[in-house]
Amino acid sequence: MIAQEAQYRDWMLAALAGDGAAYRMLLQGLTRHLRSYYARRLDSAAAEDAVQETLIAIHTKRATYDPAQPFTAWVYGIARYKLIDEYRRHKRRATVPLDEAADLFGHDEAAEAVARRDVNKLLEKLPPAKRRLVKDIKLDGVSVAEAAKRTGLSESAVKVTVHRAIKSLAEGLGKGQEGRDAD
Amino acid sequence: MRTDDLIAHLSEDMQPVRTGMVARTLLGAAALGVAGSALLMLVALGLRHDFTASMSSFGMWTKLVYTFAIAAFAFWLVERAGRPGADMRRPFLLLGLPVLAIALLSALQMSAPGADSHGLVMGHSSRVCAPLVILTALPSLVAAFWALRRLAPTRLTLAGAGAGLFAGAVGAFVYSFHCMEGAAPFIAIWYTLGIALTTAIGAFLGRHLLRW
């Protein structure tokens, strides 16, 4: 079962009952999957066209969705059909890569959210000042010079602090791993 | 147009979608197809002259039950084929039942003591049977394609084959009221051939006519 199935199916059923807000969230969610699906299979201009064509197809053919069947399989069926259509139109390839519904929904947002939560949890082990520096520089892309200005430290002090903080976090992880192995 | 604008446009003034659109479309098409095929048979071929008596014969019911069962499972297959991502395994597997049944009945009739196996297989109309089944199927084939075009078939050859199978079975069902044959081996071979050829025509046309 694909992770997003329940959420998307709920939105789809609401949309079929006339709920425009649910429909909008559904289409925005699907657009992210469709973009990465077509980006890996078509050149960039064709990919965005294919995304829009698929959204229009989803819209005009929405009455063919059977609530007794998985919604993600329905969307994937349309997405793959539009991909084949695109290949056929440009006679680019006689064969279409074998893939499945999981490839469309494979960009797993749930796993990404878990990873983000794990990083935040790990950072909480640092004292607040160091945590701020690591977060600014390593996660949010703030430059060392800017971070130095903000904190009043020298650039080299910032670098050393971040380096040591990361090292201590890594050691902490290593210990946690050993502890788990010993269990 | 930007994709965000497209989404905003599509989700504006949403109207509820009436449920059962697929079923209504297909049932309407099936009714039109059956009516068209029946009309064509009556006008071009004519009802068999012993029609009333034939309705109490085993051979007539063999034809009617066999072709009706195929038409029913093919209808289900077309319904699945018209929906992206739908599971088609069950109607596919069920199609084996009427075929198995007619094969068993044929074996039974062929192995009866004193059976005229040549007569059971060839009957009196084996040469015209399959072509006339195809002819009778044509109105139903048009109707099934019309219905599928309003749905969203994503495997065009398969969807076309399903439409051809449905139309062929309807054609054979309707043709039963003209045809004088009733032996199971005859039906198993010549009726099935007519249905199979109509399926092949549908499969070929599907790739070209079902694109959307």
Chai-1 contact restraints between the chains, C-beta under 6 A:
chainA,res_idxA,chainB,res_idxB,connection_type,confidence,min_distance_angstrom,max_distance_angstrom,comment,restraint_id
A,L16,B,V17,contact,1.0,0.0,6.0,A-B,restraint_1
A,A17,B,P16,contact,1.0,0.0,6.0,A-B,restraint_2
A,G18,B,M14,contact,1.0,0.0,6.0,A-B,restraint_3
A,G18,B,Q15,contact,1.0,0.0,6.0,A-B,restraint_4
A,G18,B,P16,contact,1.0,0.0,6.0,A-B,restraint_5
A,G20,B,S11,contact,1.0,0.0,6.0,A-B,restraint_6
A,G20,B,M14,contact,1.0,0.0,6.0,A-B,restraint_7
A,Y23,B,S11,contact,1.0,0.0,6.0,A-B,restraint_8
A,Y23,B,M14,contact,1.0,0.0,6.0,A-B,restraint_9
A,R24,B,S11,contact,1.0,0.0,6.0,A-B,restraint_10
A,L27,B,I7,contact,1.0,0.0,6.0,A-B,restraint_11
A,T31,B,T3,contact,1.0,0.0,6.0,A-B,restraint_12
A,V51,B,T3,contact,1.0,0.0,6.0,A-B,restraint_13
A,Q52,B,T3,contact,1.0,0.0,6.0,A-B,restraint_14
A,Q52,B,L6,contact,1.0,0.0,6.0,A-B,restraint_15
A,H59,B,L10,contact,1.0,0.0,6.0,A-B,restraint_16
A,K61,B,A152,contact,1.0,0.0,6.0,A-B,restraint_17
A,A63,B,V17,contact,1.0,0.0,6.0,A-B,restraint_18
A,A63,B,M21,contact,1.0,0.0,6.0,A-B,restraint_19
A,T64,B,V22,contact,1.0,0.0,6.0,A-B,restraint_20
A,T64,B,R83,contact,1.0,0.0,6.0,A-B,restraint_21
A,T64,B,L151,contact,1.0,0.0,6.0,A-B,restraint_22
A,T64,B,A152,contact,1.0,0.0,6.0,A-B,restraint_23
A,D66,B,R83,contact,1.0,0.0,6.0,A-B,restraint_24
A,Q69,B,A86,contact,1.0,0.0,6.0,A-B,restraint_25
A,A73,B,G85,contact,1.0,0.0,6.0,A-B,restraint_26
A,W74,B,P84,contact,1.0,0.0,6.0,A-B,restraint_27
A,W74,B,G85,contact,1.0,0.0,6.0,A-B,restraint_28
A,Y76,B,G85,contact,1.0,0.0,6.0,A-B,restraint_29
A,G77,B,P84,contact,1.0,0.0,6.0,A-B,restraint_30
A,G77,B,G85,contact,1.0,0.0,6.0,A-B,restraint_31
A,G77,B,T154,contact,1.0,0.0,6.0,A-B,restraint_32
A,I78,B,P84,contact,1.0,0.0,6.0,A-B,restraint_33
A,Y81,B,T154,contact,1.0,0.0,6.0,A-B,restraint_34
